[in-house]
C-alpha cells in the first residue's frame, strides 16, 4: 500500500478514532484541532463519570437513533458497545456496568483514557496540531489558521469531524456550515437535543424549589413512558428524564403544537387507590397533610400539584388522584442550543455516500455529530461518534485504494 497524507479536521472522539485506524493502515495522519487541547467536550462529559457506552441488548441499542437507525447500523455493527469495552481495556481502562445499564470506566473519569489514547496515537505517528483551525476552502485545499499564520494544506484525503453546535465554548460552534453549503453540501439547521425546557413557573415555585430534584417518577410523551427523575430550574425543567423526551417535545413545539411532559408522581400506586386513600383524609386538614398521608407525596411533588391544579381539583379526591397520576407540565421552548448536551441537524445523509464521503466533494469525508443524527444520553452519542469515525476511516482507505489505481478514471 502506498502511504498517503490524510488530514483530520477536528480532534474530538470521531476524529481521533479515525486517525487511529488510518495510522494503523500505514498512512501519514495529521489532526488539526482549533482549541488548545483535544477532546474538550469528551473531557468535560467525563468529569462526573464518563458514560462511554451502554450494555442493553444490542437489538434495542441500535434502535435508539431515530430516523438514522438504518444509516448508522453498519458503522455500529463494526464497532459495537462490546468492542468499545475491549478497545478501552487495551488502553488500560477497565469498565463496569452501572445499575442503569450504562458503561463507565472503573476510574469514572475521561482523562486517564484520553492520556493513554494520545500516547498510542503518538506512537503510531499521528501528528496533532493544536490551535490550528480550519477556515474553509482555498485554492484547491483547506485553509488552516494557526499562531504562526495561515497555510493551505492539500492532503490526499480529508475528514471533517467538527461536531455539532452544542457547547460551542468547547469548540463545536458550527462555523463550518456556510463553507460546506457554499460547496453544494446540504446542511440541515441545528436544533437543541438532550436539552432542558422553559416552563412558566410561578414565582413561589421558582424561588422555593429551583434546584430541587423530582425523584421516583415516570414521565410520558410521544417518545414513550420512562422512569427516572428531573430537576426544577429557574427556567423550567432539565435532567436525564427530560432529555429522554426532548426530541418529542421539541418537535411538537416546532410544529406550533402544545407540548407537555406528563408526569406520574406516584407510579407505584394506582389512581383508584390514591383516590380511596385521599377520601379517608380529614377534609379540614391542610392539603400538604392530606397528600402526605393519603398519597405519599410531599415537598416538591406537593408544590407541583399546587402549581398545576385547576379550580376544584384540590378538594376532590378523584380529580386530585388523576392529577397526581398524570400531571401535565407544559413546556414553552427548548433551552438554547449552547446549553444542550448534544444537537440534532447537520450534514444531510442524502449527501453522504456509504463510505461517509461527501458526494459533492470527492475525497472529503465526515463523521460524528456534524452529521444529522441524534440519540439520547446513556452512551449512545459517544458510541456513534466512535463508530462513525472508524467507518469514515475505512471509507477513506477504500476510496484511496480505488481512486489511485491507474484505471480509476
N, C-alpha and C positions, 0 to 999 in steps of 0.2 A: 504494500500500500504506500502511495506517495503521501508524505507528510504535508498537511495543508494548514494555513493560518486561519484561525477562526476567532471572531470577536464575539464576546458575550456582553451585551449591554445591560447591566443590572446585576448586582451582587447579592440578591436575595436567595431563598431556598431553591427556586426554579433554576436560576442562572448558575448557582454553584453546583447543583446536581447535574445539569447539562455539561458543565465544564469538567466535572469528574469523569463522566462517561467518555467524553471526547478525548480527554487526555489519555485515558486508558487505551483508546484506539490508536494512539501514537501521534495525534495532531498537536500543533502548537496553539495553545489556547490563552487568550488574554481577556480577563474580565475587567470591564470599565465600570467603576462604581462612583456615583456622584458624591456620596456622603463620605465623611472622614473614616467611617468603619463600615464593614459589610453586614448584611443581615440584621439591620437595626430593629425592624419590626419583629423578627424571629426572636431576638434577644428580649425585647420588651414583653412579648407574649409569654416568654418563659420565666419571667421574674416571679410570678405567683404559682408556677407549676406548668411546665411545658407539656401541653396535651398534644403528643406527637401523632397519634392515630387513634383508631377505635377498634375494639375487639369483637363487635357484634358479628353475627352471621354475615358472611360475605355477600350473599344474595340481597340482604337488607342494606348492607353498606353501600353497594353500587346503585341503590335506588334513591339516594339522598341528594342527587344533584339536579333534580327538576328536569327542565327541558333539555339539559345537557347530558342526561344519563347515557344515551346511546353514543354520543360523540366522545365521551370520556372513557368509555368502557375498555377499549383496547389498551389505553395508557394505564388504567388502573389494574387490568389483568396482568400487565407486565411488571407492575411494582405494587404488590398488594400490601395491606397492613402487616401481614406476617413478614413480608420481605423487608419492610421498613424496620421492624424489630431486629431482624438479622443484620441489616446494614448498620444500625446503631450499635449493636453488640460488637461488630467488627471494629468499631471506633472506640471501644472500651466503655460504652454506655449501655448497661443492662436496663431493662424496662420492666414495669409491672402493670397489671390491670387493676384499675380502681373499682370501687363498688358500683360506679355508674357504667362500667364497661370501657371507659376511656383509658388510654395507654399513656403512661408517664415514665420518664427516666427515673431510676432509683434516686438520683440526686435531686430530682424535681426541676432543676434549673436547665436553661438552654446553653449557658456559657461553656461548661465542660465539653459538651458535644460539639459545639461550634469550634472551639480551640483545636480539638482533635481532628476535626474535619479539615480545617485550614492547614494544619500540619501535613495531612495526607495530600491535599491538593498541591501544596508547595513541593512535596517530594515527587509528585508526578509531573512537575514542570509548569504548572498553571501559574501565569503571572496575574496578579491582582493589582490594578492601578486605582488607588483611591483618589477622591477629589477630581475625578475625570468624568465629566458629564456629557452625555450625548446631546447635541444641539440641533440635530436634523441632518438632512442630506445635503451634500455639496460636491460638485464636480465628480460625480460617479462614485462617491464614497460616503463615509459617515463623519460628520464634523464633531470633533471631541474638544471640549474646553477643559483646560487644566490650569493649575497655578503657574505653569511655565508658558502658557499661551494656548492657542488653538492649533489643531492639526487635523488633517484628513487621513483617515485610515481606510484602506481598501483590502479587506480580508477576502479569502476565497469563499467564505460563507459567514453569516452573522445571525445571532439570536438576540431578539429583544425580550427581556424579562423584567419589565419595569413596574409591575404591579398595577393596581387599580387606582382609586382615588381616596381610599380611607387612610387615616393617619398621615396626611401629607407632610407633616413635620419630620417624619421618618424617611421621606424620600419618594413616596408614591403620590405624586402630585398631578399626574395626567398631562404633563407638558408635552408629551409625545403625540397626543391626539391630533392636533392640526397638521403635524408633519406626515402622519400616515394618511389622513384624509386628503391631503394635497397630492398623494400618490394613488388616488382612486381606491383606497382601502376603506371599506365601510366600518365605522366605529359607532356602536350604539351608545347613547347617553348613559353616563354613570348614575347609579342610584345607591342610596344607603342600603346595606344589608346587615343582618345581625346587629340591629340598632335599637335604641330606645325610641319612645314616642312621647309627644307632648299630650298632656291631659289638663283640662281646665279645672284644677283643684280649687277648692275653697281656700281662703287664707288660713282658716283654722287648721285644716288638714295639712296644708303645706308647711306651716310654721311648727306644728307639733310632731309631725311624723316623717318629715323629709329625712331620708336615710334609713327608714325602718324597713326590714325585710318582711315580706308576706310569705310565710312558710306553710308547708304541708297542704298544698292545694293542687287542683288541676285547672288548666285553662284550655279553652276551646276557641277555635276559629276555623276558617275553611281549610287550614292546614291539618286539622285533626284535634284530638284531645291528648294532652300530655301532662304528667305530674311534674312538680318542681317548685320553684319559688321565684319571686321577683322583688325588686326594691322600689320603694316610693322615692322619687327625686323631686327636687324643686320644680322641675319642668313637667314631670309625668311619671313614666314607668320605665324601668330598664332591668337587665339581668337575663340569665340564661333562658328562663321560661318565656320571656318576651321575645328573645331572639329566635326561638323556635317558631314563633308565629309571625315574625317580622315581614317576611315576603308576602304572606297572605294579606296582612293588614295594609302594608304599603301599596300593594296592587289594587286593593279596593279603593283606597284614597286617591290613587292616580286616575281612577275612573270616575271620580267625584261621587263615590258611593259612601254612605256612612259606614264606619268600621268600629267594632268593639271587641275587646278581649273579654270573653265570657268566663267568669271565674267561679269555680265551686269551692267555697270556703271550708266546707266540711265533707270531703269526698268519702270519708268512711261511714257516713250516716245517710240514711235515705231521707227524702223530703218528708215523707209521712211520719217518720219517727221524730224528726225535728219539730214538725207542726204539733204532734201529740205532746211532746215534752214542753214546748212553749206554752201550750194551752193549760198545762198544770201550774204554771207560774202565777204568782200573785200579780194581778193586773195593776196594783198600786205600786209595785216595785219599780225601780228605775230600769230603763231599757238595758243598761250595762249589766245589771244583775240578772235580768231575765235571759239575756243572751248567754251569759257565762254559765248559768245553771241549766238552762233549757237546751242550749245549742252547743255549749262547749267552746265558745269563741270569746275573745276579749281583745284589748289593745287595738292594734291597727285593723284587725278584722272588724271589730265593732265600729271603728271610725269609718271604714269603707261602707258598712251598712248604712250608717247615718248619712254618708256623703251622697248615696245614690237612691235612697228610699224616697218613694213618692208619698204624697199625702195619703194617709190612711194605712200605709204599709206597717208602720211600727206598732200599731195596736191590733193587728190582725195576724194571729199565729200562722195561718195558712199562707198569706201573702208574704209574711216575713220569712217563712221557710223557703218559699220559691226564690226569694231574693238571695238568701244565703247559698242556695244550690246553683243559682245562675245569675250572678252579679255582673251586669254589663258595665264594663269600664270603657267609655267612648274615647277613642284616640283622635287627635286633631291632625297630626302630621308627624312624619318621621323626624328624629333629631338630625342635625346637619351631618352630611357625609363625612366631614372631618372627624366626627366623634365615633363613627361606626367602626365595628371590628373588621368589616370587610365591605366590598362593594359589588353590586351587580352592574351589568353593562360591560362595554369594552369591544374588542375586535369581534365582528360578527363571524360566526362559524362558517357562513357561506363563502367567505373569502379566504378560508384556510383549507389546504388540501390534507390528505391522510397522513402526511409527514410533518404536519404543523408548519408548513411553508406558506407564506402569503402568495396567493395566486397572482396578484398584481405585481409582485416584486420577487421574481425567482432568485433564490439564494438568501432570502431573508426569512427567518423563522420566528415564531412567537411561542411563549409558554407562560404558564402561571395565571395570576389573577387579572392580567390585562386582557385576557380572552373573556367573552361574555358567558360566564357560568357563575353560579353561586351555590353555596352549601351552608348548612347550619354549623354552628360551633360543635366541637366534640372530636376534633382530629380530622374531620373530613376536608377542611380547607387546606391544611398543610399536606395531607396525603396527596391531594390532587395537584398541588404545586410541585411536589417532588416528582410525581408520576408524569406530568406534562413536560417538565424539564428533561426527564430521561427520554420521553417519546420524541421530543424535538431533537435531542442529540442523535438518536437513532435515525431520524429523518435527515439530518444534516449529513450523516455518514453515508446514507443511501444515495442522497442527491449528488454528493461529491463523486461517488463511485460511478454514477451514471453519466453525469454531465461532463466529466473529464475523460470519458472514453473517446477514442478517435472518431468513432462513428455516431457520437451522441447527437450531432446536429445534421 
